[in-house]
Amino acid sequence: LLSTILFTHGCTEANQRAPVYARSDVEIVADIRIVWDVMAAIDRWPEWNPDVKEASLDGGLAEGSQFRWRSGPGRITSTLTRVEPPHVLAWTGKTFSIDAIHVWHLEGHTGNTIATTYESWDGVIARIFRAACQRTVDRSLEAGLRYLKAEAQRRSSGT
């Protein structure tokens, strides 16, 4: 079911040919609007995702807006490339000479939400340290989905 939804919508804008590419998904027991509200409030990411130490959106949630955030050792400046509420949020970013593309896709499914995230890394560091970078991205996507699910379900249950 998940792959049918994903490929039907073609939300694979992350570079599948990059040295590092990952995709992960989860079903969340919460309405798509609740999940979107959690995910799209960039300034509030540190409140629910302990891997994000700070986040600040410049301007509104719109294509072309930039946000600065810190996850791990580096500060990242990202630019929103797709904002399609409540389904798609995507951005590009660069840190440590890694060019990253990240896409979140949400799909309502029988009152729940299928959340899928894609990320690709390109650049010298991603090529040289491909295996280590791949492990980092894989862990990051899994953790991000786990934290998003917990927060959205917490808000959905009203606790």
N, C-alpha and C positions, 0 to 999 in steps of 0.2 A: 504493500500500500504506500509506504513512504516514498519508494523510488518512483512509483507511478505519479504521485503528486509532484515530486521534484522535477522530473523530466518533462512533464506536461507543461509546466510553467517556465522551463528553460532558464532557471535562475542559477546559471553556472558562470557568472561573469568573472569569477576568480580565474586566474590563468592556469588551466589544467596542464599546460606544458612547462610550467615553471619548475625549477629544481625541487621546490617544496610545495606540495599541494595537499590539502586535507579537507574533508567534508564530514560532518557529523550531524545527527538529528536526534530529537527526543519528542515524545508526546507529553504535553503539559495539560493537567486537569484544570484549565482556566480558559475563559473566553479570550478570543484573539485580541480584543481591545485592551484587556488587562495586560496581556503579555506585551503588546505593542507599547503601552504606557511605561512599563518597566524598562524595556529595551531602548526606547527612543529618548528617554530622559537622561541624556549623556552626562550632564552635571551630577546626576545622582548615582552613577555607576559605583562609586566607592562605597555607597551605603549598603549595597547588596552583593557586590563582587569583591571579596578580599584581595584578589589579585590586582585590582585597579586601585592604585594609591591616591590618585587625583585625576580629575577630569573637568575640563572647562570648555564649553561651547561658545564660540564667538558668533554672535548673531543668532538667528533663528534656525530651526530645524529645516533646512532647505538645501537643495543641491548647490554646491559651491561654497557653503559655509565651512569654516575650519574649526577643529577642536584640538585642544592640546591635552595630553593625558600621559600618565606614567603607569607602566605595567612592567614589572621586572626592573632591570638596571637602567633602562633608558627612557628618556622623554620622547614622545612621539607627537608630531604634528600631522593630523589627518585632515582630508578634505572629503566631505560628503559628495558622493557621485550619483546616488539614487535615493530618493525619499518618496516612497509610495505607501502612505498609511492605509491600512494597518498591515501591509504585506511585505514590503522590501525596504531595508536600510543597508546601504553599502557605502564604503569609503576606501580611499587609498591613503597610504602613509609611508613614511620613510624614516628609518633609524639605523644607525650603524651600517650604512650603505646597503640596507635591505629595502627593496621596494615591495611593499605589501599591498594586497587587495583583500578586503574582507566584505563578505555579503551575509546578511541575515535574511532569511525568508520565513514568513509565517503563513500558515494556511489553517483556516478553521476546519475542524473535522468533528462532527457530531457533538458540538458544544465544547470540545477541547481544542487544543492548538498543536499542530505539528510545527516545531521550530527546527529549522535547518540552518547550519552555518557553514560557509566555505571560506577558505583562506589560502592565498598563495604568496610565496616569497620568492623573489628573484634578486639577482645581484651577486657580487663576488663572494660575500660571506655565505650566502645561501648555497652557492655552488661548492665552495671549498669545504664547508662544514655541513654538508647536506643531511647526513644521518642525524646529527645532533639537532639541527634546525627542525627536521621532520618530527623528531620526538617532542620538541618544545611546542610546535604547533598542534600536534595531536593532543597533547596533555591540556593545552590552553583551550582548545575548542570543547573538549569533554568537560573541563571544569566550568567554563563559561555557561554551557548549557545546563549543567547541574545547578549552578547558582541562580540562573534565570528561572529555571523551573521552580526552585524552592521559593523564590521571592514572589513569583506570579501566583503560585498556589497559596502562599500565605495571604496575599492580598485578596485572592478570590474567596478564601474561607472567612475573611474578615478578622483574622487573629493577628 
